[in-house]
Amino acid sequence: MKSIVLILGGSDPTAQECGVVLSKWGHSVVSNLAFDTITSNYLLQHKPLGMIVVSRSPQEALSQIRRVKNLEWQVPTVLLTPDAGESYADSAWEAGADRLFYLPVSPHVVLYSFRQLIHRATIVVPNGLIGCSEAMCKIRNVLAKVAATDCNVLITGETGTGKELIAESIHTGGQRCDGPFQCVNCAAIPDSLLESELFGYERGAFTGAHSRFTGQLQMAEGGTLFLDEVGELSLVAQAKVLRAIETRNVKPLGSTRSLPVNVRVVAATNRDLEGLASEGKFRHDLLFRLQVAHIYLAPLRERQDDIPLLAQHFIRQFNNVYRTEVRGLTNDALDCLQAYPWPGNVRELKNLLESVFVMQPGRWIVADNLPPRIRSCSKPRKESLSERDRVQNALDEVSWNKTQAASKLHWSRMTVYRKIVKYNIKPYA
């Protein structure tokens, strides 16, 4: 996917040459910018923003990276600056830099890193959905169209793919964003309680009804009612829901009059409703009412390009929760995640990473931090992929102990030193 690359500064020859090459690759490069010209409005109007490059003096670069990160943009940030000493890398990491290169450096080395970062970049959009895969891009396009209307929507997909997040995005991006968003888990409510939960009841309607209760449909007035796991409704419950949708009226239990309701209905299920309808287990007429617009969420195993973005997003979250400074995933660990089939989808990925944080990883999550079922899915990396990458991974995995890195690579310690100099490899670069 082609994207916007912002270069803050850009007078350095390396930054200029990289900008030229990035343009040849098809990316839109905006260079020689000052920070003040970059606003959140610019970001939203010129998406997808793939990367920010800061080419400044050491201290000015740190200041600008901090200001960029304060906007909470989930966009990779690269720092190109003259060498300022060994402690500068730690300062750059604390400021929020994703890559650090000391000048002078070969543009070829920098461009290789750029290509990786742009590919893995989190595309920031108003609804907060994360991903750069073709499937996720299609969902964004559909969401923009669906949110602009007021029709009912059916969201389908496996458990853990994020159906509720999509429903919330439809609500917040639509005309009813100022109204309530009410969520009903249809699988968790017995048939005997569903009618009172959805439609409410009057005082004295049944034993134990000591006061009037407002149902979910009325509570969603002017907003959106989200029926999660709608495929679990019984045929009796389906008939009641259908009537409420068709008439736009509800009659609370124990009441003698119907009350008008103005709500948008968004439903979600991990079941094949068309198949259930053909078997007589789901009403065709209700399916037609719900499926005015249909959004399908592909499982995570079919959109592997999103895994690095989602993982980095959760790493940021857990760094805040556990007060850690985990930098990210090594390539070997990322290979394991992308090879695993993820039966639990995004929810399983999030839970896995949290379990890793509980065990207190180092600054980098390496393959050995992952459970055996994940490690066993790792595919061997091609030796020809990048020698620099293999050296970087080996050093990161052993916290830059060069003797241990040499052992992992089956090289001598001096060979490791020569490769570090050759590729200008730095800690956290």
C-alpha positions as CSV (number, residue, x, y, z in Angstrom):
1,M,0.0,0.0,0.0
2,K,1.4,3.4,-1.0
3,S,1.4,6.0,1.7
4,I,2.4,9.5,2.8
5,V,5.9,9.9,4.3
6,L,6.6,13.1,6.2
7,I,10.2,14.3,6.6
8,L,10.8,16.9,9.3
9,G,13.8,18.8,8.3
10,G,15.2,16.9,5.3
11,S,18.2,19.0,4.4
12,D,20.7,16.2,5.1
13,P,21.9,14.4,1.9
14,T,20.8,11.0,3.3
15,A,17.3,12.2,4.0
16,Q,17.1,13.8,0.6
17,E,18.3,10.7,-1.2
18,C,15.8,8.5,0.8
19,G,13.0,10.9,-0.2
20,V,13.9,10.5,-3.8
21,V,13.9,6.7,-3.6
22,L,10.7,6.6,-1.6
23,S,9.0,8.7,-4.3
24,K,10.2,6.2,-7.0
25,W,8.6,3.4,-4.9
26,G,5.3,5.2,-5.3
27,H,5.0,6.9,-1.9
28,S,4.1,10.5,-1.5
29,V,7.0,12.3,0.2
30,V,6.5,15.6,1.9
31,S,9.9,16.9,3.1
32,N,11.5,20.0,4.6
33,L,8.6,20.4,7.0
34,A,8.6,22.2,10.4
35,F,6.7,20.5,13.2
36,D,4.1,23.3,13.4
37,T,2.8,22.5,9.9
38,I,1.8,19.0,11.1
39,T,-1.5,18.8,12.8
40,S,-4.0,16.1,13.6
41,N,-6.2,17.5,10.8
42,Y,-3.4,17.0,8.3
43,L,-3.1,13.4,9.4
44,L,-6.8,12.6,9.0
45,Q,-7.0,14.4,5.7
46,H,-3.9,12.8,4.2
47,K,-4.2,9.1,5.2
48,P,-2.7,6.7,5.1
49,L,0.3,8.2,6.8
50,G,3.0,5.6,6.7
51,M,6.0,7.1,8.5
52,I,7.6,10.2,9.9
53,V,11.3,10.9,9.5
54,V,13.0,13.4,11.8
55,S,16.3,14.7,10.4
56,R,17.6,17.2,12.9
57,S,20.4,17.9,15.4
58,P,20.4,15.5,18.3
59,Q,18.5,17.5,20.9
60,E,16.1,19.2,18.5
61,A,15.3,15.7,17.1
62,L,14.4,14.4,20.5
63,S,12.2,17.4,21.2
64,Q,10.3,17.0,17.9
65,I,9.8,13.2,18.4
66,R,8.3,13.9,21.8
67,R,5.9,16.4,20.3
68,V,4.9,14.0,17.6
69,K,4.3,11.1,20.1
70,N,2.3,13.4,22.3
71,L,-0.3,13.4,19.6
72,E,-0.7,9.6,20.1
73,W,-0.3,8.9,16.5
74,Q,0.4,5.2,15.9
75,V,2.8,6.0,13.1
76,P,6.5,4.8,12.9
77,T,9.0,7.5,13.6
78,V,12.6,7.4,12.4
79,L,15.4,9.6,13.6
80,L,18.4,10.6,11.5
81,T,20.9,12.5,13.5
82,P,24.7,13.0,14.1
83,D,26.1,10.6,16.7
84,A,25.6,12.1,20.2
85,G,27.2,9.4,22.4
86,E,26.2,6.0,23.7
87,S,23.4,7.2,26.0
88,Y,21.6,8.9,23.2
89,A,20.0,5.7,21.9
90,D,18.2,5.3,25.3
91,S,17.1,8.9,25.1
92,A,15.7,8.4,21.6
93,W,13.9,5.2,22.7
94,E,12.3,7.0,25.7
95,A,11.2,9.9,23.4
96,G,9.4,7.4,21.2
97,A,11.7,6.8,18.2
98,D,11.1,3.5,16.4
99,R,14.4,3.6,14.5
100,L,17.6,5.5,15.1
101,F,20.4,6.0,12.6
102,Y,23.5,8.0,13.2
103,L,24.8,10.1,10.4
104,P,26.6,9.6,8.1
105,V,25.0,6.3,7.1
106,S,24.4,4.5,3.8
107,P,20.9,5.4,2.4
108,H,20.6,1.8,1.4
109,V,20.7,0.7,5.0
110,V,18.1,3.3,6.0
111,L,15.8,2.5,3.1
112,Y,15.7,-1.2,4.0
113,S,14.4,-0.2,7.4
114,F,11.9,2.2,5.8
115,R,10.5,-0.5,3.7
116,Q,9.8,-2.7,6.8
117,L,8.3,0.1,8.8
118,I,6.0,1.3,6.1
119,H,4.8,-2.2,5.5
120,R,4.0,-2.6,9.2
121,A,2.7,0.9,9.8
122,T,-0.5,1.3,11.7
123,I,-2.9,3.3,9.6
124,V,-4.7,5.7,11.8
125,V,-8.3,6.5,11.0
126,P,-11.0,8.2,13.0
127,N,-12.7,4.9,14.1
128,G,-9.4,3.6,15.5
129,L,-9.4,0.3,13.5
130,I,-5.9,-1.1,13.1
131,G,-4.6,-2.9,10.1
132,C,-3.2,-2.5,6.6
133,S,-4.4,-5.8,5.0
134,E,-6.6,-5.8,1.9
135,A,-9.4,-7.2,4.0
136,M,-9.2,-4.4,6.6
137,C,-9.0,-1.7,3.9
138,K,-12.2,-3.0,2.4
139,I,-13.9,-2.9,5.8
140,R,-12.9,0.7,6.2
141,N,-14.4,1.6,2.8
142,V,-17.7,-0.3,3.7
143,L,-17.8,1.3,7.1
144,A,-17.6,4.8,5.7
145,K,-20.6,4.1,3.4
146,V,-22.6,2.2,6.0
147,A,-22.1,4.8,8.8
148,A,-23.4,7.5,6.5
149,T,-26.8,5.8,6.3
150,D,-29.3,4.8,9.0
151,C,-29.9,1.2,7.8
152,N,-29.7,-2.0,9.9
153,V,-26.4,-3.8,9.7
154,L,-25.4,-7.5,10.2
155,I,-21.8,-8.2,11.1
156,T,-20.5,-11.7,10.7
157,G,-17.2,-13.4,11.5
158,E,-15.5,-15.8,13.9
159,T,-15.3,-15.3,17.6
160,G,-12.7,-12.8,18.6
161,T,-12.4,-10.9,15.3
162,G,-13.7,-7.6,16.7
163,K,-17.4,-7.5,15.8
164,E,-18.3,-5.3,18.7
165,L,-15.6,-2.8,17.8
166,I,-17.0,-2.6,14.3
167,A,-20.5,-2.0,15.7
168,E,-19.2,0.8,17.9
169,S,-17.4,2.3,14.8
170,I,-20.7,2.3,12.9
171,H,-22.4,4.1,15.8
172,T,-19.7,6.7,16.4
173,G,-19.2,7.4,12.7
174,G,-22.9,7.7,12.0
175,Q,-25.8,10.2,12.4
176,R,-26.6,8.8,15.8
177,C,-23.2,9.3,17.4
178,D,-24.6,11.6,20.1
179,G,-27.2,9.0,21.1
180,P,-26.7,5.9,23.3
181,F,-25.0,2.7,22.3
182,Q,-26.8,-0.2,24.0
183,C,-25.3,-3.7,23.8
184,V,-27.4,-6.9,24.4
185,N,-25.7,-10.3,24.5
186,C,-28.5,-12.5,23.1
187,A,-26.6,-15.7,24.2
188,A,-26.5,-14.7,27.8
189,I,-30.3,-13.9,28.3
190,P,-32.7,-16.8,28.8
191,D,-35.9,-16.7,26.6
192,S,-38.0,-16.2,29.8
193,L,-36.1,-12.9,30.5
194,L,-35.5,-11.7,26.9
195,E,-38.8,-9.9,26.5
196,S,-38.5,-7.9,29.7
197,E,-34.8,-7.1,29.0
198,L,-35.6,-5.8,25.5
199,F,-39.0,-4.2,26.0
200,G,-39.1,-3.5,29.7
201,Y,-42.0,-4.0,32.1
202,E,-44.4,-2.1,34.4
203,R,-44.6,-2.4,38.1
204,G,-46.6,-5.4,39.1
205,A,-46.3,-7.0,35.7
206,F,-45.1,-10.3,37.4
207,T,-44.0,-11.5,40.7
208,G,-40.9,-9.6,41.8
209,A,-41.6,-6.6,39.5
210,H,-41.5,-4.0,42.3
211,S,-40.8,-1.0,40.1
212,R,-41.0,0.0,36.4
213,F,-38.0,-1.2,34.2
214,T,-37.0,0.5,31.0
215,G,-36.0,-2.0,28.3
216,Q,-32.9,-1.9,26.1
217,L,-34.8,-0.7,23.1
218,Q,-36.1,2.3,24.9
219,M,-32.7,3.0,26.5
220,A,-31.2,3.1,23.0
221,E,-33.7,5.8,21.9
222,G,-32.0,8.0,19.3
223,G,-29.0,5.8,19.2
224,T,-28.0,2.2,18.3
225,L,-29.0,-1.2,19.7
226,F,-26.3,-3.8,19.3
227,L,-27.6,-7.4,19.3
228,D,-24.5,-9.5,19.8
229,E,-24.7,-13.3,19.1
230,V,-28.1,-12.8,17.5
231,G,-27.9,-16.3,16.0
232,E,-28.5,-17.7,19.5
233,L,-32.1,-16.3,19.7
234,S,-34.9,-18.9,19.8
235,L,-37.6,-18.7,17.1
236,V,-40.0,-17.3,19.7
237,A,-37.6,-14.5,20.6
238,Q,-36.8,-13.9,16.9
239,A,-40.5,-13.2,16.2
240,K,-40.7,-10.6,19.0
241,V,-37.5,-8.9,17.8
242,L,-38.8,-8.9,14.3
243,R,-42.1,-7.2,15.3
244,A,-40.3,-4.5,17.2
245,I,-38.0,-3.8,14.3
246,E,-40.9,-3.7,11.8
247,T,-43.3,-1.6,13.8
248,R,-40.7,0.5,15.6
249,N,-42.9,0.1,18.7
250,V,-42.4,-1.7,22.0
251,K,-45.0,-2.8,24.5
252,P,-43.5,-3.3,28.0
253,L,-44.8,-6.2,29.9
254,G,-47.9,-5.3,31.9
255,S,-48.6,-2.2,29.8
256,T,-51.7,-1.6,27.8
257,R,-50.1,0.7,25.2
258,S,-47.2,0.5,22.8
259,L,-44.4,3.1,22.8
260,P,-42.6,4.3,19.7
261,V,-38.9,3.8,19.5
262,N,-36.3,5.3,17.2
263,V,-33.2,3.1,17.1
264,R,-30.8,1.7,14.6
265,V,-30.2,-2.0,15.0
266,V,-26.8,-3.5,14.4
267,A,-26.5,-7.3,14.9
268,A,-23.5,-9.6,15.0
269,T,-23.0,-13.4,14.9
270,N,-20.4,-16.0,14.4
271,R,-22.9,-18.4,12.9
272,D,-24.1,-19.0,9.4
273,L,-27.6,-17.4,9.5
274,E,-28.4,-18.2,5.9
275,G,-27.6,-21.9,6.6
276,L,-29.7,-21.8,9.8
277,A,-32.6,-20.1,7.9
278,S,-32.5,-22.9,5.3
279,E,-32.8,-25.4,8.1
280,G,-35.7,-23.5,9.7
281,K,-33.7,-22.5,12.7
282,F,-33.6,-18.7,11.9
283,R,-36.4,-16.6,10.4
284,H,-35.8,-15.5,6.8
285,D,-37.8,-12.3,7.4
286,L,-35.7,-11.3,10.4
287,L,-32.5,-12.1,8.4
288,F,-33.7,-9.8,5.6
289,R,-34.5,-7.0,8.1
290,L,-31.1,-7.3,9.8
291,Q,-29.0,-7.8,6.7
292,V,-29.8,-4.5,4.9
293,A,-26.0,-4.0,5.0
294,H,-23.6,-6.8,5.7
295,I,-20.0,-6.6,7.0
296,Y,-17.8,-9.7,7.1
297,L,-14.8,-9.8,9.3
298,A,-12.1,-12.1,8.0
299,P,-10.3,-14.3,10.6
300,L,-6.8,-13.2,11.7
301,R,-5.1,-16.1,9.9
302,E,-6.4,-14.6,6.6
303,R,-4.9,-11.1,7.3
304,Q,-1.4,-11.8,8.5
305,D,-0.2,-8.4,7.5
306,D,-2.3,-7.0,10.4
307,I,-0.5,-9.1,13.0
308,P,2.6,-6.8,13.5
309,L,0.3,-3.7,13.8
310,L,-2.0,-5.3,16.3
311,A,0.9,-6.7,18.3
312,Q,2.6,-3.3,18.5
313,H,-0.7,-1.7,19.5
314,F,-1.2,-4.2,22.4
315,I,2.4,-3.8,23.4
316,R,1.9,-0.1,23.8
317,Q,-1.2,-0.8,25.9
318,F,0.5,-3.3,28.2
319,N,3.5,-1.0,28.6
320,N,1.1,1.5,30.2
321,V,-0.7,-1.1,32.3
322,Y,2.4,-2.9,33.6
323,R,4.7,0.2,33.5
324,T,7.3,-1.6,31.4
325,E,9.4,-0.5,28.4
326,V,9.1,-3.4,26.0
327,R,10.4,-2.2,22.7
328,G,8.6,-4.7,20.4
329,L,9.0,-8.1,18.8
330,T,12.1,-9.5,17.2
331,N,11.7,-10.8,13.7
332,D,11.9,-14.4,14.9
333,A,9.1,-13.8,17.4
334,L,7.0,-12.1,14.7
335,D,7.6,-15.0,12.4
336,C,6.0,-17.3,15.0
337,L,3.0,-15.0,15.4
338,Q,2.4,-14.8,11.7
339,A,2.7,-18.5,11.2
340,Y,0.2,-19.4,13.9
341,P,-3.4,-20.0,12.8
342,W,-5.0,-18.0,15.6
343,P,-8.3,-19.9,16.2
344,G,-9.2,-17.2,18.8
345,N,-8.3,-14.4,16.4
346,V,-7.5,-10.9,17.7
347,R,-8.7,-11.7,21.2
348,E,-6.3,-14.6,21.5
349,L,-3.4,-12.5,20.2
350,K,-4.1,-9.8,22.9
351,N,-4.4,-12.4,25.7
352,L,-1.2,-14.1,24.6
353,L,0.8,-10.9,24.7
354,E,-0.6,-10.0,28.1
355,S,0.6,-13.4,29.4
356,V,4.0,-12.6,28.0
357,F,4.0,-9.2,29.9
358,V,3.1,-11.0,33.1
359,M,6.3,-13.0,32.8
360,Q,8.3,-9.8,32.5
361,P,10.1,-9.9,29.2
362,G,13.2,-7.9,28.4
363,R,13.1,-4.9,26.1
364,W,12.4,-7.1,23.2
365,I,9.9,-10.0,23.1
366,V,11.9,-12.9,21.6
367,A,10.6,-16.3,20.3
368,D,11.6,-18.0,23.6
369,N,9.1,-15.8,25.4
370,L,6.2,-17.3,23.5
371,P,4.4,-20.6,24.5
372,P,5.4,-23.8,22.7
373,R,2.2,-23.9,20.6
374,I,3.3,-20.6,19.0
375,R,7.0,-21.4,18.7
376,S,6.2,-24.7,17.0
377,C,4.6,-22.8,14.1
378,S,7.7,-20.8,13.2
379,K,8.8,-21.0,9.6
380,P,12.5,-21.0,8.9
381,R,13.8,-17.7,7.7
382,K,15.5,-17.5,4.4
383,E,19.2,-16.9,4.9
384,S,19.3,-14.6,1.9
385,L,16.6,-12.3,3.4
386,S,19.0,-9.9,5.1
387,E,22.3,-10.5,6.8
388,R,21.8,-7.3,8.7
389,D,18.5,-8.5,10.0
390,R,20.0,-11.7,11.3
391,V,22.8,-9.9,13.1
392,Q,20.3,-7.4,14.6
393,N,18.0,-10.2,15.8
394,A,20.8,-12.2,17.4
395,L,22.1,-9.1,19.2
396,D,18.6,-8.0,20.4
397,E,17.8,-11.5,21.7
398,V,20.8,-11.6,23.9
399,S,20.7,-8.0,25.0
400,W,23.8,-7.2,22.9
401,N,26.1,-9.7,24.4
402,K,28.4,-10.1,21.4
403,T,29.8,-13.4,22.6
404,Q,26.4,-15.0,22.9
405,A,25.3,-13.4,19.6
406,A,28.4,-14.9,17.8
407,S,27.4,-18.3,19.2
408,K,23.9,-18.0,17.9
409,L,25.1,-17.0,14.5
410,H,27.9,-19.7,14.5
411,W,30.5,-16.9,13.8
412,S,33.5,-15.7,15.6
413,R,33.2,-12.7,17.9
414,M,35.4,-10.6,15.6
415,T,33.0,-11.4,12.7
416,V,30.1,-10.0,14.7
417,Y,32.1,-6.8,15.3
418,R,32.8,-6.4,11.6
419,K,29.2,-6.9,10.7
420,I,28.1,-4.3,13.3
421,V,30.5,-1.8,11.7
422,K,29.6,-2.8,8.2
423,Y,25.8,-2.3,8.6
424,N,26.0,0.5,11.2
425,I,24.0,-1.5,13.7
426,K,23.1,0.3,16.9
427,P,21.2,-0.8,20.0
428,Y,17.4,-0.3,19.4
429,A,18.1,0.9,15.9
